[in-house]
Amino acid sequence: MATPPVAGAGMPAGAFGGQQAQAAREVNTASLCRIGQETVQDIVFRTMEIFQLLRNMQLPNGVTYHASTHQDRLGKLQEHLRQLSVLFRKLRLVYDKCNENCAGLDPVPAEQLIPYVEDDGSKHDDRSTNLARYATEERREVLEVNQKLKQKNQQLKQIMDQLRNLIWEINSMLAVRN
């Protein structure tokens, strides 16, 4: 995300306040969804880092273990967990704001979204042809988006499987230790 310019950097403070208010008004639901998507990706990345840290930790099985190393790894783990909780709070705020923005929208009945073509071929005019072409383009776009969504879902499923396997390995190591 881009950071707003500092007020003292060659700009009067009043101009910065106007730009900031304008930027706040320009935040729409689509950009909030993009921010939410980036936040989810950050959450997945942080979670994978946490599991990587846990995987690399050595169990104290008779090997000399330095307290400083332990404290360093513990500090890293706690920092990752803190950042993860911040990301979840941010995601909750984005979710609530999206729901707030969409609360006033009236749902469109599905019948209005489906183009109707009459059986009589003589009644076709330019308008109905354009509507059919527009509907075809919309359908193609929806199919592309659905395909991309299926790919993303598959990727998320693979990540979840990897995390599940990692948790299984950690639990197995803990069980062997006890």
Salt bridges, closest charged atoms under 4 A:
GLU38 OE2 - ARG34 NH1 3.05
GLU49 OE1 - ARG46 NH1 3.35
GLU49 OE1 - HIS80 ND1 3.37
GLU79 OE2 - ARG82 NH2 2.67
ASP96 OD1 - ARG92 NE 3.80
GLU100 OE2 - LYS97 NZ 3.38
GLU144 OE2 - ARG140 NH1 3.06
ASP161 OD2 - LYS157 NZ 3.29
ASP161 OD1 - ARG164 NH1 2.68
